[in-house]
């Protein structure tokens, strides 16, 4: 039987199925990237909910796995060389799972790096900027009398949506085939209009290609399941 007892995180979140990949997450845009990916590739996994309301992300057990105290994080008992591998950062996890499974990432070197390019576009641009819009529009930032920060992030979000919309013109997905760039990007677009209630603020209706691909993405059965994990 697989033994994960050397990892402190298992003391707080015991593994009922230690032979499976362990996922520590919440159904946020970053969190569902990994649950959607796991549902798409069909890799058996066990999910553990990290309760932010109880500040579980700040516990020593969680930080022992995720040094940046952010979800998602994974513990794969069957990592490279058959040894357990712990990973945090959603983009790194998507790359790892794509290479482990041989799915959702092009084998051709040029297409592979182009995919990684769009993954980094989400990680460095769409995620942080959309998150700032959410903060200044829906959360504590809305109390700021100075509206320049909000406008700055709205303008940058529109610019990023323009880049994405242009890329999707005449395309079904960000790359020729559905893959990790889409899994990284569209949960954030969904969140911008949904949870952040900022679709009208950023003029999402102006980006027809983004809306078209978002609808197709959300209709995928694995996406429907992954968006609800952990429940």
N, C-alpha and C positions, 0 to 999 in steps of 0.2 A: 504494500500500500504506500502511496506517495506520502512523504513526510514534509510538511511545510512549517514545522514548529520552530525552525530557526529564524523565521520572519516574525518580528514582534506584532505586525498587523493582525496576524491570525489569533492573537490572544484576545483582541477586542472583537474581531469579526471571525469566529471560527469557521473553518472550511468544512462543510458537510460532504463535499465531493472534492477532496484535495487533488484528485487526478485531473480535474478540469481547470481551465483558465479561470482565475478569480478576477472579477471586475468590481471596482469600488467607485461608485458614481452617484449621480442624480440626473433627472431628466431635464437638464439644461441644454442649450445649444452645443456646448462642448461635450457634455456627458453623453448625449444621444448619438454623437458621431460614432462612438465605439460600440454602443449597443446595436445601432443600425448595421455597422460593419460586421459584427459577430452574427447577427441574424442573416445577413446577406451571404456570408461564406459558410454558414452552417457548422461553425466550430463549437463544440460543447463548452459551456461556461456556467459559472455560478456568480450571481450578482449580490452585492452587498450595498445597501443604501447608507450613504454618509450624510448624517443629519446636520445640516448647517445651522438649524435653529438651536441645536444643542452644542454647536461649535465643535463637532466631532472632527472637522478638518484640521483643528488646531491641536489635537491630542498627539502625544508622543508616538503612539502606535501608527497613526496615519502618516505623520511626518517621516517616520522611518521608511515608508514606501514612497511617498511623494514629498520631496524636499521643499517644494514650493507651496505646500499645503493647498493644492488645487485638485479638483477632480477633472477628468477621470484618471484613474491609475489602474494598472493591471499587475497581476502576479501570475506568470505562466509557468506551471510546474514542468512543462516540456519545452524549455527554451533551447537555444543553440547548444549543440553538443549534448542534449538530453539533460541539461542543468536548468534549474529554475531561473527565470528572468523577471525582474521587477522593472516596470516602466511607468513614467508619468509623462505628461504633455500629449494632448490628443493627436497632434500631427505625427509625432514619433510613433505613437501606438498604431495609427492607421497604416503607416509605412511598414511597420513590423508585421502586422497582421496580413497585409497584402503580400508581402514576400514569403511569409510562413505558409500561407494558403495557396500561393500562386494565382490569386484572383484579384481582379479590380485594379490592376496596375500593369500597364503595357510591358511586354518583354523587350520590345525594340528599345535600344538605349536612348535614341533621340526622343521617342514618344514618352519614355519613362521620365526623362528629365523635364520634358514639357509639362507632364502631369504634376511633378514635384513643384515646378514653377507656380502653377495655379493653386496648389496646396499652400505654398508659402504666401501667395497673394491673399488667401483667406486668413491665414494665421497672423500675418503682419498688418493687414488692412481691414478687411471686412469685420472680423471678430472684434478687434479693439475699437474701431470707429462706431460700429452699431451698438456696442456695449455702452459707449459714452453717450450716444443718443438716448439710450434707455435710461441712463442715470439722470441726465439733465431734463428729460421729458416726463418720466414717470415717477422717479424716486426722489431722493433728497435734493438733487440738483434743481428740481423745479421751483424750489423756494428761493433760488438766487435771483436777486433783483436784476443783476447784470445778465442779459440774454446773449451776450456775445459768445460765451463758451458753447451754448446750445447751437447757435447758428453756425459756428465753426464746424461742429461735428455733423450737423445736418448737411452742410455744403459738401463736406468730404465724403459723407455717405452717398450723396447723389453722384458725386464724381466716380466713386467706386462702382455704383450700380450702372453707370454709363459704360464703364470698362467691361463689366460683366455682360451687359445687354448687347454690346457690340460683339463680344466674343461669341455669344449664343445666336447671333443672326445666321440663319440657315443651318443651324446645328441642333441636334437632338440633345446633346450633352456638352459639357465643357470641352471634353476631348471627343474623339470619334466614337468611343464606347463609354458607357457608364462606368464610373470608377470613384476612387477615393477623393478626387477633387470635388465631385458633386456631393459626396457624403459629408465633406467638410463644410461646404458652402451653404447648401440650401436649408439646413436647420437654422442658420443665422438669419436668412432672408425670412423664413417663416416666423421666427421670433420677433423680428423687427416689426412686422405687421400685426402679429398676434399678441404675445405677452407684453411687448413694449408699447403697443397701440400707437405706433408711429408711422404706419403706412401712408396716411394722408399727409403727415408732416414732411416726409421725404419725397412725396409724390410718386409712390410706387406704381401707380397706374400709368405713369409715363414710360414704364419699362416693360413693354409687351413681351419681349423674349424671356426676360427673367420670370414674369408671371406664368408664361406658358410652360417653361421647364419646371418651375416650382410645382405646378399642378401635377405634372407627370411624375415627378419625384415623390410627392405625397401619396400618390395612388399605388406605389409599390408595396406589396404585402410586407416585405421585410422592414420597410420604413415605418409602416403603420404599427408594427409590433415594437420596433426599436424606440419609437418616440414615447412609449409608455413604460420604459424600463430605466431604472427600477420603479415599480409601482408604489 
